[in-house]
Amino acid sequence: MIRLSPTEAETLAAAALEANGASPGNASSTARALVAAEVDGQSGHGLARVPAYAAQVKVGKVRGDARPSAVETRAASLMIDAQGGFAYPALDLAVERLPALAGRAGVAAAGIHASHHMGQAGLTVERLADRGLVALVASNTPRAMAFHGGARPMMGTNPLAFAAPMPGRAPLVIDLALSLVARSKIVAAQKAGRPIPADWAIDAQGSPTEDPAAALQGALLPVGGAKGAALALMVEILCAALAGGRFGWQASSFLDDRGDPPGVGQLLIALDPAAFAGPSYAERMKELLAAIGSEPGVRLPGDRRLESRERSRREGLKIAPDLHAQLLGLSGRSA
């Protein structure tokens, strides 16, 4: 494995994106988010995304020079056009603008359209929680799951994340996708010649399957059965019908350079605790922390992410040699 500091990894990722057509600002914003995911142990949203991102910029599936724009449509609502570029600069714009609006109105929201892969969803809401806000973000994604009772993949895995400031420690962050497992786990099972649990996916006829090949021709199953499917439907409504993104079945893949831009949507909501709880929010959260701490073996969601973050800062990032070589090649650098 190759060891890089987070700064070295970010510089290399930005260089790879810029060399393939991303503007310096877009490359920097995107690389920063990918390395933050890598630091937190979320490698599926980390540096492994750079080759696909670079290929998409190169062919124009992602507009490398896009400059997201925001319109304040009401006193505390923003309509943000990602302009067919990466999601991260649009998310940066939302995080920059929402705190002032929430401080004025108590609650503020931003809808983003013509967007792309949101990556580690928890990163966005954590940045708002660092500013003292309770925050929620959702994104729809290209089709992977069926509507409840259906067989065809129509909705995305549709991640949700929530963050809340916590007294005396890092914010609480809850980050989850709504499929029971990631598609990559089924791909890995197929390559290894292993069956999958029958509750992971359905085949093209809508029947549960243990055959990974049949699962890849079918659809992922949601976490929590019908309830998870209902949550995924809720995200489709919030991010496509409301925020203006394409529905999951209309969006092209985040993973390859074929087709039109995905054009998905995101919705961010920020709440100022003082507008709802007055001065009591911090004390109430201390009470919650005490209750959680009184139960042996209970961990707060996101604690492993914080442990990974500290370890990455102390020891650096471990990068597979083939991925490191790809990044060097994309950036035009030598080892």
Secondary structure as the mmCIF struct_conf table of DSSP 4:
data_model
#
loop_
_struct_conf.conf_type_id
_struct_conf.id
_struct_conf.beg_label_comp_id
_struct_conf.beg_label_asym_id
_struct_conf.beg_label_seq_id
_struct_conf.end_label_comp_id
_struct_conf.end_label_asym_id
_struct_conf.end_label_seq_id
STRN STRN1 ILE A 2 LEU A 4
HELX_RH_AL_P HELX_RH_AL_P1 PRO A 6 ALA A 19
TURN_TY1_P TURN_TY1_P1 ASN A 20 GLY A 21
HELX_RH_AL_P HELX_RH_AL_P2 PRO A 24 VAL A 39
TURN_TY1_P TURN_TY1_P2 ASP A 40 GLY A 41
HELX_RH_3T_P HELX_RH_3T_P1 SER A 43 HIS A 45
TURN_TY1_P TURN_TY1_P3 GLY A 46 GLY A 46
HELX_RH_3T_P HELX_RH_3T_P2 LEU A 47 ARG A 49
HELX_RH_AL_P HELX_RH_AL_P3 VAL A 50 VAL A 59
TURN_TY1_P TURN_TY1_P4 GLY A 60 GLY A 60
BEND BEND1 LYS A 61 VAL A 62
TURN_TY1_P TURN_TY1_P5 GLY A 64 ASP A 65
STRN STRN2 SER A 69 ARG A 74
TURN_TY1_P TURN_TY1_P6 ALA A 75 ALA A 76
STRN STRN3 SER A 77 ASP A 81
TURN_TY1_P TURN_TY1_P7 GLN A 83 GLY A 84
BEND BEND2 GLY A 85 GLY A 85
HELX_RH_AL_P HELX_RH_AL_P4 ALA A 87 ALA A 105
BEND BEND3 GLY A 106 GLY A 106
STRN STRN4 VAL A 107 SER A 115
BEND BEND4 GLN A 120 GLN A 120
HELX_RH_AL_P HELX_RH_AL_P5 ALA A 121 ALA A 129
TURN_TY1_P TURN_TY1_P8 ASP A 130 GLY A 132
STRN STRN5 VAL A 134 SER A 139
BEND BEND5 PRO A 142 ARG A 143
STRN STRN6 MET A 145 MET A 145
HELX_LH_PP_P HELX_LH_PP_P1 ALA A 146 PHE A 147
TURN_TY1_P TURN_TY1_P9 HIS A 148 GLY A 149
BEND BEND6 ARG A 152 ARG A 152
STRN STRN7 MET A 155 MET A 155
STRN STRN8 LEU A 160 MET A 166
TURN_TY1_P TURN_TY1_P10 PRO A 167 GLY A 168
STRN STRN9 ARG A 169 LEU A 176
BEND BEND7 LEU A 178 LEU A 178
STRN STRN10 SER A 179 SER A 179
BEND BEND8 LEU A 180 VAL A 181
HELX_RH_AL_P HELX_RH_AL_P6 ARG A 183 ALA A 192
TURN_TY1_P TURN_TY1_P11 GLY A 193 GLY A 193
TURN_TY1_P TURN_TY1_P12 ALA A 198 ASP A 199
BEND BEND9 TRP A 200 TRP A 200
STRN STRN11 ALA A 201 ILE A 202
TURN_TY1_P TURN_TY1_P13 ALA A 204 GLN A 205
BEND BEND10 GLY A 206 GLY A 206
STRN STRN12 PRO A 208 PRO A 208
BEND BEND11 GLU A 210 GLU A 210
HELX_RH_AL_P HELX_RH_AL_P7 PRO A 212 LEU A 216
TURN_TY1_P TURN_TY1_P14 GLN A 217 GLN A 217
BEND BEND12 GLY A 218 GLY A 218
STRN STRN13 ALA A 219 LEU A 220
HELX_LH_PP_P HELX_LH_PP_P2 LEU A 221 LEU A 221
STRN STRN14 PRO A 222 PRO A 222
TURN_TY1_P TURN_TY1_P15 VAL A 223 GLY A 225
HELX_RH_AL_P HELX_RH_AL_P8 ALA A 226 GLU A 236
HELX_RH_PI_P HELX_RH_PI_P1 ILE A 237 LEU A 242
TURN_TY1_P TURN_TY1_P16 ALA A 243 ALA A 243
HELX_LH_PP_P HELX_LH_PP_P3 GLY A 245 PHE A 247
HELX_RH_3T_P HELX_RH_3T_P3 GLY A 248 GLN A 250
HELX_LH_PP_P HELX_LH_PP_P4 ALA A 251 SER A 253
BEND BEND13 PHE A 254 ASP A 257
BEND BEND14 GLY A 259 ASP A 260
STRN STRN15 VAL A 264 LEU A 271
HELX_RH_AL_P HELX_RH_AL_P9 PRO A 273 ALA A 277
HELX_RH_3T_P HELX_RH_3T_P4 GLY A 278 SER A 280
HELX_RH_AL_P HELX_RH_AL_P10 TYR A 281 GLY A 293
TURN_TY1_P TURN_TY1_P17 SER A 294 SER A 294
BEND BEND15 GLU A 295 GLU A 295
TURN_TY1_P TURN_TY1_P18 PRO A 296 GLY A 297
TURN_TY1_P TURN_TY1_P19 PRO A 301 GLY A 302
HELX_RH_AL_P HELX_RH_AL_P11 ASP A 303 GLU A 315
STRN STRN16 LEU A 317 ILE A 319
HELX_RH_AL_P HELX_RH_AL_P12 PRO A 321 SER A 331
TURN_TY1_P TURN_TY1_P20 GLY A 332 GLY A 332
#
